[in-house]
Amino acid sequence: MEHTPSRRAFLIAAAAGAGGLLSPASAGAESTATARAGRTARDPFTLGIASGDPAADGFVLWTRLAPDPLTPDGHGGMPARDVEVGWQVATDERFREVVRTGSALARPGSAHSVHVELQGLRPGREYFYRFRAGGHLSEVGRTLTTPAPGTAESSFTFAAVSCAQYEHGYYTAYRRMAEQHPDLVVHLGDYIYEYSGGVYTAAQGNVREHAGGKLQTLADYRLRHAQYKTDPDLRLAHRNSPWLVIFDDHEVENNWAGDNPGTLVPDFATRKAAGFQAYYENMPLRRSAVVRGPHLKINRRVSWGSLATFHLLDSRQFRDDQPCDDGMRSGCDERLGQERVMLGDEQMKWLAGGLRSAPAAWNLVAQQVIVGQRDYHLGPGRELNVDAWDGYPAERDRLLRTLAGAATGNPVVLTGDAHVASASDLLADFDDPDAERVGVELVATSISSDGDGYRDAARDAALLEENPHLKFVNERRGYIMCQATPQELKADFRTLDYISRKGAPARTAATFTIPAGERALT
């Protein structure tokens, strides 16, 4: 990638504020807009800025205006009228070389969020961006375009993260991740949690509390997203790298599946639509994510030159209800039904076609719940989590055959949800330890969900013995930092010893290398 010399300088400048005035070329237009709108007394950029879904010629820029982010109506203290928001893109963090500028309307119907889709930029390089509204200038964000299709990059880095229950701890893991300057961040779901304050409690107790009650209305979901984005570590992580995002269950309701709510809740269809709308309003997603009807389209592909292709999946909207009333189950014959689906036929065909045609060295399948069989009962018998792919083994077999049939590109599955970091081989038959290896699964632990976590060496050893394809488990908080080259993919499992107080350092608990063509961990 083509980078500016000092990323440390960027972090310092971004942390200090917007830094500098608008370029002379755009100052007149901005002054006119400010005069029309009038200067607001309070900074409207309390929720930060973000970028996402990068392409070779552009990306999405996002912000949401909210001078008073925790107002119960979900509108963040904004007036019930459109507000003009100016934006700039430059090749340097001090905006000496502005390459694009424009404006967009932040509308009340979209919670005054803005999604700017840039095109026509140079591939494979670093850019900086900022917004202006009501006489206020946002902080500066850093983002990247992807290399041009077919470009042979020597390497790139990406982070995989998931599960950030606000009450359970501080978001230090987001900050430590940002300090490593990944080229891309892949968020695998559970960006927010829907519970009332104090309902879901970490082992060491909650360190902060959700605003409002259990999420029911659009205003509730908007408020919860706003509260999460008041966290400075999350805002830093967003403005430091472009993100790819997919939702799991807690963005709507715990363990929901298709049209089935995870718990007995009234009018689930309305709640799901509200959760989807708030999710789009608060994420750097393209307009193509918004489709007619009660759906949000999150399965899509993003390529990084000839080095990697990300296939982002949706394992919630199209799945059958969990078998045997959900949860951890033994002897659940219902799960074995051949007709049971997790992704659905259309999405499975889409994935198979992409794996067959993607020319990249690495096929990175980003999805939400554990694919590999995971027996949690230590000893005779078997206990499985039927909300994960263990509840859908027939479709998992189809998925594994699809991975095995990928003609090019080493398949690696990136997974969230579990709150436990793990690395495993994916077997054609999990009941046969010598079966063909068809790929690798890397599971990101949580950013904060379940609090500090713990280490139980004896139990971990027993779990690895019970599941021979499983090579590593760790119950601390953190993220995965990966470096991909044409020869190998290296995954560092980064963990923090605590999040119940601020400032924990991150360390590498384990490193795994996947050699190109091996489809197994070393």
Secondary structure per residue as TSV (DSSP state, phi and psi in degrees):
chain	resnum	aa	ss	phi	psi
A	1	M	-	360.0	151.4
A	2	E	B	-94.0	109.7
A	3	H	-	-115.3	155.5
A	4	T	-	-75.1	160.6
A	5	P	S	-64.7	-40.2
A	6	S	-	-123.1	100.5
A	7	R	H	-74.2	-30.1
A	8	R	H	-60.1	-40.6
A	9	A	H	-62.7	-36.7
A	10	F	H	-63.8	-45.4
A	11	L	H	-60.6	-42.0
A	12	I	H	-63.3	-45.0
A	13	A	H	-65.1	-41.9
A	14	A	H	-67.2	-39.7
A	15	A	H	-68.1	-29.5
A	16	A	H	-78.2	-16.3
A	17	G	-	129.2	-164.6
A	18	A	S	-69.2	-38.9
A	19	G	-	68.5	103.4
A	20	G	S	95.7	165.1
A	21	L	-	-97.1	169.2
A	22	L	-	-65.7	152.7
A	23	S	-	-62.6	150.9
A	24	P	H	-56.0	-33.6
A	25	A	H	-62.9	-29.7
A	26	S	H	-108.4	-2.1
A	27	A	H	-63.0	-38.9
A	28	G	H	-63.9	-46.0
A	29	A	H	-62.8	-41.9
A	30	E	H	-66.2	-39.5
A	31	S	H	-63.1	-40.3
A	32	T	H	-63.3	-44.0
A	33	A	H	-62.9	-40.3
A	34	T	H	-65.4	-40.4
A	35	A	H	-62.7	-39.6
A	36	R	H	-66.5	-44.7
A	37	A	H	-82.6	-28.3
A	38	G	-	81.2	145.2
A	39	R	-	-75.1	130.3
A	40	T	-	-81.2	149.3
A	41	A	S	-70.9	-29.9
A	42	R	S	-116.3	150.1
A	43	D	-	-64.1	123.9
A	44	P	S	-85.7	-2.7
A	45	F	-	-100.1	36.7
A	46	T	T	-67.2	-20.5
A	47	L	T	-94.8	1.2
A	48	G	-	82.6	-164.8
A	49	I	E	-137.0	163.4
A	50	A	E	-158.7	163.4
A	51	S	E	-136.3	160.0
A	52	G	E	-167.0	178.0
A	53	D	E	43.0	59.1
A	54	P	E	-67.6	149.5
A	55	A	E	-131.3	178.3
A	56	A	T	-67.2	-24.4
A	57	D	T	-117.6	8.7
A	58	G	E	174.7	-160.7
A	59	F	E	-172.2	177.0
A	60	V	E	-100.3	132.8
A	61	L	E	-106.7	139.3
A	62	W	E	-133.7	144.5
A	63	T	E	-155.9	166.8
A	64	R	E	-142.2	125.4
A	65	L	-	-79.6	129.1
A	66	A	-	-162.1	82.1
A	67	P	S	-64.5	-24.6
A	68	D	S	-130.3	79.8
A	69	P	T	-64.4	-22.0
A	70	L	T	-103.3	24.4
A	71	T	-	-65.9	137.8
A	72	P	T	-61.6	-22.7
A	73	D	T	-78.3	-3.8
A	74	G	S	79.3	3.1
A	75	H	S	-98.2	2.9
A	76	G	T	64.5	23.6
A	77	G	T	79.7	13.0
A	78	M	-	-88.0	150.3
A	79	P	-	-73.2	161.3
A	80	A	S	-83.4	58.1
A	81	R	S	-153.3	162.0
A	82	D	-	-68.1	146.0
A	83	V	E	-130.1	130.8
A	84	E	E	-78.1	133.5
A	85	V	E	-123.1	120.3
A	86	G	E	-87.3	152.1
A	87	W	E	-141.7	154.1
A	88	Q	E	-138.7	147.5
A	89	V	E	-127.7	133.9
A	90	A	E	-135.8	165.3
A	91	T	S	-90.6	-4.5
A	92	D	S	-138.3	154.3
A	93	E	T	-71.1	-14.7
A	94	R	T	-98.6	3.9
A	95	F	-	61.1	37.7
A	96	R	S	-76.4	-28.0
A	97	E	S	-121.4	81.3
A	98	V	E	-78.8	126.1
A	99	V	E	-106.4	-22.6
A	100	R	E	-147.1	144.1
A	101	T	E	-148.9	153.9
A	102	G	E	-178.0	-168.9
A	103	S	E	-144.6	158.5
A	104	A	E	-143.3	160.0
A	105	L	E	-98.7	127.1
A	106	A	E	-92.7	115.5
A	107	R	-	-105.8	147.0
A	108	P	G	-58.5	-35.6
A	109	G	G	-65.6	-16.5
A	110	S	G	-114.2	26.1
A	111	A	T	55.3	32.5
A	112	H	T	55.2	37.0
A	113	S	E	-90.9	156.5
A	114	V	E	-132.0	130.6
A	115	H	E	-123.2	110.2
A	116	V	E	-106.1	120.1
A	117	E	E	-101.0	109.3
A	118	L	-	-87.4	140.8
A	119	Q	-	-135.7	165.5
A	120	G	S	81.4	12.2
A	121	L	-	-89.3	171.0
A	122	R	-	-78.0	141.3
A	123	P	S	-74.9	154.1
A	124	G	S	63.2	40.5
A	125	R	B	-145.8	168.5
A	126	E	E	-92.0	140.2
A	127	Y	E	-133.1	163.8
A	128	F	E	-128.6	149.1
A	129	Y	E	-145.8	160.7
A	130	R	E	-160.4	166.1
A	131	F	E	-124.0	160.8
A	132	R	E	-139.7	135.9
A	133	A	E	-156.9	141.2
A	134	G	T	56.5	30.4
A	135	G	T	80.7	3.4
A	136	H	E	-109.3	144.9
A	137	L	E	-107.8	134.9
A	138	S	-	-75.5	172.6
A	139	E	-	-66.8	173.3
A	140	V	-	-97.8	135.1
A	141	G	E	-110.1	152.1
A	142	R	E	-112.0	136.8
A	143	T	E	-147.4	178.4
A	144	L	E	-142.3	148.8
A	145	T	-	-91.1	154.5
A	146	T	-	-79.8	158.9
A	147	P	-	-60.9	154.8
A	148	A	-	-62.1	149.2
A	149	P	T	-53.1	133.5
A	150	G	T	85.7	-7.6
A	151	T	-	-70.8	131.1
A	152	A	-	-90.5	95.4
A	153	E	-	-81.0	146.9
A	154	S	S	-76.0	-33.1
A	155	S	-	-171.2	161.4
A	156	F	E	-155.2	160.1
A	157	T	E	-117.1	144.4
A	158	F	E	-144.8	152.6
A	159	A	E	-112.2	144.3
A	160	A	E	-115.4	128.2
A	161	V	E	-139.1	162.0
A	162	S	-	-166.1	163.7
A	163	C	-	59.9	91.6
A	164	A	-	-126.9	71.0
A	165	Q	-	-67.9	115.0
A	166	Y	G	-59.5	-38.7
A	167	E	G	-71.8	-25.0
A	168	H	G	-81.5	-14.2
A	169	G	-	171.3	175.2
A	170	Y	-	-83.6	156.5
A	171	Y	-	-89.7	40.8
A	172	T	H	-59.3	-32.9
A	173	A	H	-62.4	-37.2
A	174	Y	H	-59.8	-42.5
A	175	R	H	-66.2	-46.2
A	176	R	H	-61.6	-38.6
A	177	M	H	-61.7	-46.9
A	178	A	H	-61.1	-35.7
A	179	E	H	-66.1	-16.8
A	180	Q	T	-90.9	-2.3
A	181	H	-	53.3	55.7
A	182	P	-	-64.2	148.3
A	183	D	S	-67.8	-23.8
A	184	L	E	-154.6	146.8
A	185	V	E	-119.0	131.8
A	186	V	E	-112.6	112.1
A	187	H	E	-97.4	123.1
A	188	L	-	-99.7	13.7
A	189	G	S	118.9	166.6
A	190	D	-	60.5	50.8
A	191	Y	S	-68.2	-38.8
A	192	I	S	-124.5	170.4
A	193	Y	-	-126.2	145.5
A	194	E	-	-93.8	-2.3
A	195	Y	-	-71.7	155.4
A	196	S	-	-66.3	160.6
A	197	G	T	-59.5	132.4
A	198	G	T	80.9	-1.7
A	199	V	T	-76.1	-41.9
A	200	Y	S	-107.3	110.5
A	201	T	-	-114.5	134.1
A	202	A	-	-75.0	160.3
A	203	A	T	-58.4	-39.0
A	204	Q	T	-89.0	5.4
A	205	G	-	93.5	158.3
A	206	N	-	-82.6	142.9
A	207	V	S	-99.6	-12.2
A	208	R	S	-155.9	172.1
A	209	E	-	-129.1	142.3
A	210	H	-	-62.8	141.8
A	211	A	S	-83.9	135.8
A	212	G	S	81.9	179.1
A	213	G	S	-95.5	-159.2
A	214	K	S	-62.2	139.0
A	215	L	-	-70.6	125.0
A	216	Q	-	-129.6	-41.0
A	217	T	S	-112.0	168.5
A	218	L	H	-58.9	-40.5
A	219	A	H	-60.2	-39.9
A	220	D	H	-61.6	-48.0
A	221	Y	H	-64.8	-40.0
A	222	R	H	-62.0	-42.2
A	223	L	H	-63.9	-41.9
A	224	R	H	-65.6	-43.8
A	225	H	H	-58.9	-42.2
A	226	A	H	-62.5	-43.5
A	227	Q	H	-61.1	-43.3
A	228	Y	H	-61.8	-40.0
A	229	K	H	-78.7	-3.0
A	230	T	T	-74.0	-10.7
A	231	D	-	-73.8	124.4
A	232	P	H	-66.3	-30.7
A	233	D	H	-70.5	-38.5
A	234	L	H	-65.6	-43.1
A	235	R	H	-62.0	-39.9
A	236	L	H	-61.1	-45.3
A	237	A	H	-62.1	-36.4
A	238	H	H	-69.4	-44.0
A	239	R	H	-81.6	-5.6
A	240	N	H	-95.1	-18.1
A	241	S	S	-153.1	152.2
A	242	P	-	-71.4	149.4
A	243	W	E	-118.3	148.5
A	244	L	E	-110.9	129.2
A	245	V	E	-125.8	142.3
A	246	I	-	-136.1	148.7
A	247	F	-	-94.2	160.7
A	248	D	-	-117.5	-126.1
A	249	D	S	-97.0	-40.3
A	250	H	T	-71.4	-12.9
A	251	E	T	-65.5	-14.6
A	252	V	T	-125.8	-67.7
A	253	E	S	-160.8	140.6
A	254	N	T	-53.1	125.0
A	255	N	T	58.5	30.2
A	256	W	-	-69.7	155.0
A	257	A	B	-145.8	113.1
A	258	G	T	59.2	-121.5
A	259	D	T	-93.4	7.9
A	260	N	B	-103.3	120.8
A	261	P	-	-69.5	150.2
A	262	G	S	-69.1	-26.7
A	263	T	S	-134.0	172.0
A	264	L	-	-75.4	99.1
A	265	V	-	-127.1	145.9
A	266	P	S	-74.3	143.1
A	267	D	-	49.2	60.4
A	268	F	H	-62.9	-34.7
A	269	A	H	-59.3	-41.8
A	270	T	H	-67.1	-40.9
A	271	R	H	-64.2	-42.8
A	272	K	H	-62.9	-42.7
A	273	A	H	-61.4	-39.6
A	274	A	H	-65.6	-42.5
A	275	G	H	-63.1	-40.3
A	276	F	H	-65.7	-43.8
A	277	Q	H	-63.0	-45.6
A	278	A	H	-64.5	-35.3
A	279	Y	H	-63.3	-47.6
A	280	Y	H	-62.1	-43.2
A	281	E	H	-60.0	-26.4
A	282	N	T	-110.6	8.7
A	283	M	S	-124.9	151.7
A	284	P	-	-81.0	66.4
A	285	L	-	-102.5	152.8
A	286	R	-	-76.9	160.3
A	287	R	G	-61.6	-24.0
A	288	S	G	-64.2	-15.1
A	289	A	G	-70.0	-24.3
A	290	V	B	-89.4	116.9
A	291	V	-	-123.1	164.7
A	292	R	S	-67.9	149.7
A	293	G	S	85.8	-172.8
A	294	P	S	-85.8	48.7
A	295	H	-	-133.7	159.4
A	296	L	B	-131.6	125.7
A	297	K	-	-88.8	109.3
A	298	I	-	-116.0	-10.4
A	299	N	-	-79.3	125.5
A	300	R	E	-165.5	171.7
A	301	R	E	-121.9	141.8
A	302	V	E	-135.3	124.9
A	303	S	E	-105.5	148.5
A	304	W	E	-117.0	80.4
A	305	G	T	56.5	-139.4
A	306	S	T	-94.2	6.5
A	307	L	T	-87.2	-40.9
A	308	A	E	-152.8	148.7
A	309	T	E	-127.4	126.6
A	310	F	E	-93.4	124.9
A	311	H	E	-108.1	105.8
A	312	L	E	-94.2	127.0
A	313	L	-	-110.8	163.6
A	314	D	-	-123.0	106.6
A	315	S	S	-103.8	18.5
A	316	R	S	-116.3	-45.9
A	317	Q	T	-70.7	-26.5
A	318	F	T	-115.9	5.1
A	319	R	-	-82.4	156.3
A	320	D	-	-75.0	160.9
A	321	D	-	-61.6	150.8
A	322	Q	-	-62.0	143.9
A	323	P	G	-77.2	160.2
A	324	C	G	54.1	37.5
A	325	D	G	62.8	22.4
A	326	D	S	74.2	170.9
A	327	G	S	92.6	-162.0
A	328	M	E	-84.7	123.5
A	329	R	E	-135.7	146.6
A	330	S	S	-115.4	143.4
A	331	G	S	60.9	38.7
A	332	C	-	-93.1	92.8
A	333	D	G	-69.1	-25.3
A	334	E	G	-58.0	-31.6
A	335	R	G	-66.6	-19.0
A	336	L	G	-81.9	-4.3
A	337	G	-	-55.6	129.2
A	338	Q	T	-66.1	-24.6
A	339	E	T	-84.7	-7.7
A	340	R	-	-73.6	134.5
A	341	V	-	-126.0	151.0
A	342	M	S	-107.0	-47.5
A	343	L	S	-96.9	-28.7
A	344	G	-	88.7	156.7
A	345	D	H	-60.5	-44.7
A	346	E	H	-62.8	-44.0
A	347	Q	H	-70.5	-35.9
A	348	M	H	-64.2	-41.2
A	349	K	H	-64.7	-40.0
A	350	W	H	-60.2	-43.9
A	351	L	H	-65.3	-45.6
A	352	A	H	-59.8	-43.2
A	353	G	H	-62.6	-40.5
A	354	G	H	-67.3	-39.7
A	355	L	H	-67.3	-32.5
A	356	R	H	-71.6	-33.6
A	357	S	H	-103.4	-16.4
A	358	A	-	-65.3	124.0
A	359	P	-	-85.0	-0.2
A	360	A	S	-72.8	158.9
A	361	A	S	-68.1	-30.9
A	362	W	E	-127.7	128.2
A	363	N	E	-100.4	108.5
A	364	L	E	-104.6	108.5
A	365	V	E	-96.7	105.3
A	366	A	E	-94.8	120.9
A	367	Q	-	-153.0	-176.8
A	368	Q	S	-98.7	-41.1
A	369	V	S	-121.9	157.1
A	370	I	-	-59.1	128.5
A	371	V	-	-85.1	-49.2
A	372	G	S	-64.6	146.9
A	373	Q	-	-60.2	137.6
A	374	R	-	-138.3	102.0
A	375	D	-	-88.2	113.7
A	376	Y	-	-90.8	-6.4
A	377	H	S	-89.6	117.3
A	378	L	-	-87.5	100.0
A	379	G	S	128.7	-166.6
A	380	P	S	-58.1	147.8
A	381	G	S	92.1	177.2
A	382	R	-	-145.5	135.6
A	383	E	-	-129.4	124.9
A	384	L	E	-125.9	151.5
A	385	N	E	-89.5	108.1
A	386	V	T	-83.8	-0.3
A	387	D	T	-79.3	-21.7
A	388	A	S	-87.7	-171.9
A	389	W	G	-64.6	-16.9
A	390	D	G	-62.2	-20.4
A	391	G	G	-84.9	-1.9
A	392	Y	-	-140.1	54.5
A	393	P	H	-65.2	-30.8
A	394	A	H	-65.5	-44.4
A	395	E	H	-72.5	-30.0
A	396	R	H	-61.1	-40.2
A	397	D	H	-59.1	-40.4
A	398	R	H	-65.7	-38.6
A	399	L	H	-63.2	-45.3
A	400	L	H	-65.3	-37.2
A	401	R	H	-65.1	-36.0
A	402	T	H	-64.9	-43.1
A	403	L	H	-64.1	-42.0
A	404	A	H	-63.4	-30.4
A	405	G	T	-86.1	1.2
A	406	A	-	-65.3	114.0
A	407	A	S	-68.4	-36.5
A	408	T	S	-131.5	160.7
A	409	G	S	80.6	122.7
A	410	N	E	-73.1	122.6
A	411	P	E	-81.4	127.2
A	412	V	E	-131.3	125.6
A	413	V	E	-95.2	129.7
A	414	L	E	-106.7	125.8
A	415	T	E	-132.1	149.8
A	416	G	-	-118.5	-143.1
A	417	D	S	76.0	-39.3
A	418	A	S	-81.1	-18.5
A	419	H	S	65.2	13.0
A	420	V	S	-135.8	125.3
A	421	A	E	-72.5	141.8
A	422	S	E	-157.3	159.7
A	423	A	E	-136.7	134.4
A	424	S	E	-152.0	156.8
A	425	D	E	-82.8	148.0
A	426	L	E	-101.3	121.6
A	427	L	E	-103.1	147.1
A	428	A	S	-63.2	-28.8
A	429	D	-	-143.0	109.4
A	430	F	T	-72.6	-14.2
A	431	D	T	-86.2	-1.2
A	432	D	-	-124.4	102.1
A	433	P	T	-59.8	-18.3
A	434	D	T	-97.6	8.9
A	435	A	S	-66.8	163.2
A	436	E	-	-57.6	135.7
A	437	R	E	-84.7	124.1
A	438	V	E	-109.5	-6.2
A	439	G	E	171.2	-173.2
A	440	V	E	-129.2	144.7
A	441	E	E	-118.9	126.7
A	442	L	E	-113.1	119.0
A	443	V	E	-106.9	120.7
A	444	A	-	-80.0	133.9
A	445	T	-	-70.0	-175.7
A	446	S	-	-85.0	157.5
A	447	I	S	-70.8	-40.0
A	448	S	S	-149.3	-19.1
A	449	S	T	-59.9	133.7
A	450	D	T	76.1	15.0
A	451	G	T	71.5	-150.3
A	452	D	T	-60.3	-28.7
A	453	G	-	78.8	-167.1
A	454	Y	-	-161.1	172.8
A	455	R	-	-128.7	123.9
A	456	D	-	-129.3	90.5
A	457	A	H	-61.4	-38.8
A	458	A	H	-66.7	-45.5
A	459	R	H	-65.7	-40.3
A	460	D	H	-61.1	-42.8
A	461	A	H	-62.9	-40.5
A	462	A	H	-66.4	-37.8
A	463	L	H	-66.0	-39.4
A	464	L	H	-66.3	-37.4
A	465	E	H	-68.1	-37.2
A	466	E	H	-68.5	-28.4
A	467	N	S	-126.8	85.1
A	468	P	T	-59.7	-25.3
A	469	H	T	-75.9	-13.3
A	470	L	E	-85.8	127.0
A	471	K	E	-109.5	-15.3
A	472	F	E	-163.3	138.1
A	473	V	E	-139.7	148.2
A	474	N	E	-155.3	128.0
A	475	E	-	-96.3	9.9
A	476	R	S	-83.5	170.2
A	477	R	E	-84.2	159.2
A	478	G	E	157.2	-144.5
A	479	Y	E	-162.0	170.4
A	480	I	E	-109.7	129.9
A	481	M	E	-111.3	120.7
A	482	C	E	-116.1	145.6
A	483	Q	E	-124.8	123.2
A	484	A	E	-107.8	133.7
A	485	T	-	-131.0	169.2
A	486	P	S	-60.8	-23.2
A	487	Q	S	-91.7	-29.0
A	488	E	E	-163.8	162.7
A	489	L	E	-119.6	122.9
A	490	K	E	-107.8	128.6
A	491	A	E	-119.0	116.6
A	492	D	E	-97.5	120.9
A	493	F	E	-87.4	106.9
A	494	R	E	-96.4	127.6
A	495	T	E	-129.5	156.1
A	496	L	E	-120.1	138.3
A	497	D	S	-72.6	-22.1
A	498	Y	-	-156.6	152.6
A	499	I	-	-134.7	1.1
A	500	S	S	-72.9	-10.3
A	501	R	S	-139.5	163.3
A	502	K	S	-82.0	160.6
A	503	G	-	92.0	8.7
A	504	A	-	-64.7	138.8
A	505	P	-	-76.0	160.4
A	506	A	E	-107.1	144.6
A	507	R	E	-134.6	162.6
A	508	T	E	-90.3	110.6
A	509	A	E	-79.3	-29.7
A	510	A	E	-162.9	151.9
A	511	T	E	-128.9	131.0
A	512	F	E	-121.9	143.8
A	513	T	E	-118.4	134.3
A	514	I	E	-112.3	104.6
A	515	P	E	-67.7	144.3
A	516	A	T	-57.6	130.7
A	517	G	T	87.3	-6.0
A	518	E	T	-86.6	-36.9
A	519	R	-	58.1	32.8
A	520	A	S	-156.1	158.3
A	521	L	-	-81.7	147.2
A	522	T	-	-131.9	360.0
